[in-house]
Amino acid sequence: MNIAVPRYVIVGLGAVFAGYLLVLALSSVDSGSNPPLYFAAMGLFAVASIACLAPLSKRMSFVVALGAVAVSIALPIMVASQLDLGRPLGSDYSTWYVAGVGALMVFISARGHLLLAWLGVAALVVHTILWAGPGALGLLGVFGSVLWVGVSHMLQSSLRKAEKDARAYAVAERETAEWQAAQEAHLFERQFRLEKTGRMALPMLRHIVATGAQLTPGHRQECLFLEAAIRDEIRGRTLLSDAVREQVMIARRRGATVNLLDEGGLDDLAEGDQGRIRAEVARAIGRSKAETIVVRTVPPGSDTAVTVVGLASSGVNLLGHSAGNGNDESDDPDIELWLEIPRTV
């Protein structure tokens, strides 16, 4: 987020004020003893003003800012050297250069070069003291030029702080929105899983109530299948589709153990790729005659999205290792199926 005074406002006000100072300078040409040098100072001020106000970018280039400081040092020397100190100071507009230096330094201060702006008005203060003494600082309006730069500095600091605070608030707002979205997603996911589980378990629960929990061996087996299916809904997530559910149930009914483990490896894939992967998983389970089938997603960063492993040995745990003591080679499971499904084709 960017908080700043509109550029056209600064350019417009600066151009009007610079033009006003040139008019004052023109009205006081007779006060100078060397008109060509006087006009040269006016031209130098006009060129410097145009360079400072040219809205090419938000921050003025360092070269332009340094040039403006050089002009602020040259103007007092070019103009004051022609003036008669015997005349009352500030009685006419011949010391227009004081306001001119202040204007140039405000221009570069407003466009990001605060240190150079202070350097320019410091040079003006030093020149005034050396030329007309400390008392001339107030008579010529040097204090006013210093005050302008000070106000500009404070405004720039305030705007930068406001911009920093606005960025911090924007980040906090974005993080809050992301947190709320995550919470809503978790709530939706939880409600969806509860509704899904309710629909799956309700017929069996009603049957249990109706029979007074007097279940036949077949019904008990169906309860085990139902429990495994509910577990798939929790742990399988993006691996599940109607085809996968169907093939998993067929494999379980023939006596196989099927484990679906979704560890978030498919979350960053497009829906089309997820559908392709689920179709391949369903085909692999349908073709396999293994007694234990483990389907697992692979973390992002790998070319493989899902691995499907079929083991032709019972007594295999969830990770696909033999449940035996490890001392008998006959306990090692045989790999009946090994399939790596790529993330993209």
VENRACOR-V511537 format. One record per helix or strand of 2 or more residues. SS is the DSSP state (@ for helix, = for strand). FROM is the first residue (numbers start at 1). LEN is the number of residues. If there is no record, write none. Layout:
# VENRACOR-V511537
ss:from:len
SS:FROM:LEN
SS:FROM:LEN
This chain:
# VENRACOR-V511537
ss:from:len
@:7:21
@:29:3
@:35:19
@:62:19
@:96:15
@:114:19
@:136:4
@:142:69
@:217:19
@:237:3
@:242:12
=:257:5
@:271:17
=:292:6
=:304:8
@:329:3
=:335:8
